[in-house]
Amino acid sequence: MKQIDKISSLLQLDTKEEGILKHKFDLNTLMDKLHKIKSDNLAVDDSRKLFDDISEAHTLLYLGDNCGEIVLDKIFIEELKAHYNNLKVYYGVRGQAIVNDATIDDASDVNMSESAEVISNGDISLGTVIEKTSSEFQKVFNDADVVICKGQGNYEGLINCSRDNVYFLFMAKCNIVADPLGIDTMSIVALKKSRGNV
């Protein structure tokens, strides 16, 4: 219940951005979704590999996706740091507002800097297109021991990147993404990038 209280207190946010309907936080809807996720299996589950790699890591780059998910990202990062005491975490956000992707302002709203060093990627692409990001961001991306990429946009932008220890956490929302992975649309995956799944 402690984590649910934390989510409630952090989510005193109404959606403010143009083009997005006003949305009020509803704890019952969130609880329904969290309980459903607990009972669902991941369609691709490389989570054991992820935790094994994090256990040997000194640095983790965690790429955010949607602004509303940033609250759960923060809680997950805090849990990781509680289990892996010496882990330095960077939290990557978009260079400026694009659709509903997480930005510096969103990170500030939930005090993400308490849990991770927040870094802008310097770009406004949907997802992360590494060639378009800032040199500072590219250095963190290339030097981090492990990279977690949230969301389908980050998957599409980074599945062909040249580095190892990259993990994708997302819901496959269309056949173009789901079919090559041999999964149903709307399936949730924790996928380690490898030559076999490019």
N, C-alpha and C positions, 0 to 999 in steps of 0.2 A: 504493500500500500504506500510505502514511503516514496517509491518511484512514481506512482500515479499522482501523488500530491505534488511532486516536483514538476511533473508534466503540466498539471493544472495551473500551478503558479507561473510557470514560464509561458504558457499559452494564453496570456491575456492580450492576444493580438487579434485585431480585425485586419482583413486584407485591405490595403490602402491603394494598391497600384491600379492604374487605369487598365481597363480591359479585363479585369478579374472581378467577378461578382463579390459583393460584400459577403463575408462568411464569419459567423461567430463560432467560437470553439464550443463543441458539445462533448462532454465527457462520456456520455453513454455511447455515442457513435464510436469514439475512440476505443472504449473498452470492448465493444463488440468486435472491432477489427483486431485488436490485440489478442483477444481470446481465440478468434478464428485462425490467426497466424500461428498461435501456439500449437494448434491441432493439425495444421497443414504440413506436409513434407515439402522440402525444397525439390524442385524438378531437377536441378543440378546442385549437388552439395559438396563443394570443396572447402567447407568451413573448417574441417579438421586440419587441412593443409594450411589454411590461413592462420589459424591459431599456432600451429607449429612454426610457421615463418615468423610470426610476431614474437614468439617466445625467444627467438634468436636475434631479434632486431633491436637496434638502438633508436632508429627514427622511423616514423610512420607518416606518410602524407595521406590525408583523408579528404577526398574530393566530394564536396557537398553537391546536392541536386536541388530539389525544390525547397523554397524558403520555409514552408510549413513543417518539413521533416527535420529541420535544423534542431528542434528540441530533442527529438529522439537521437539524432546524431550526437548531441552533447552528452546525453546519458550513456550511450554506447561507448564513447571515448572515455568517459569517467570510469566505466566498468573495466575497460581495457587497461587503463593506467593503474587501477587498483590491483589488477592481477599481474601486471608487468611493470614493476616499480620504476625501472630506469628508462622507460619509453618516452622519447620526445615526440610529440604529435604536432603536426601542422594541419590546419584546416583550410582547404582551398575553396575560394568562392569566385564568382564571375567578376569581371572588371567593372561592370555596371549593370543596371537592371535590364533583364531580357526575359520576357514572359514572366514566369514565377520562380526563376532560378535564384538561389541564395547569393546575397551580396554582403559586402562589409557591413552595411546598415543592419541586415538581418542578424548577422553574427553578433553585432553590438547589442541588439535587442534582447538576446538571450545570454549575454555575457560569456560568449564562447571563449574569450581570451582567458577566462578562469581555468579552462580545461585544455586549450591548445593555442598555438601561435597561429593567428589568422593571417592568411596570405591571399591577396587578389591574384588571379591569373592574368590580369591586364587585358582581357579580351571580352567581347560580347557575343561570341558564338554560342549557339545552343550546344551544350556538351563542351568537352575540352578538346580543342584542336591544337595540339602541342606546338605546331609551327607558328601559330598566331599569338601564343602567350608571351609574356614578358621574359626577359633573360633571367631575372630573379626567380620567377616561378619555374622556369625550365631547370635551373640549377637545383632547386629543392626537389623537383620531380625526378631528376636523374640521380640525385645523391641519396634519396630516401631508401632505406632498406626494404620497405614494403609500401605499396600504394593501394589504397582502397578507393574504388571509383563507384559512387552511388549513381544510380539512374541509367536508363537506356541511352540517353544522349551521350553520357560519358563512355558507355560501352561502344557506341557507334564511332565516337571520335578517337578512341584509344585502343581498340581491339588489334589494330595492326602496328602499334608502337613497338619499338625495338628493345625495350627493357624487360627484365624478368621480375618476378614477385609482384605482379599486378593482379588485383582481384576485382571482380565486378559484382556488385550487389544491385539487382534490379528486377523489375517485372517486365517480361517480354510482351509488349503490347500489340505487336503485329506479326504477321506470318513471315515477313522479310527477315526478322530477327529470330523468331521462334523455330522456323523450319530447319535452318542449318544446324541448330542445336538439338534437333530431334525432340522438341518439347511442344506442348500446347500453348496457344496464346493465353496471356494473363497468368502464366506460370511465374513463380519467383525463383531466382537462382542466386547461388553464391559460387561464382565461376572463376577459377584461376586461368589467366591467359596462358595459352601454350600454342605451339605451332599447329597442334591438332585441331584447335577450335577457331582458328583464324578464318 
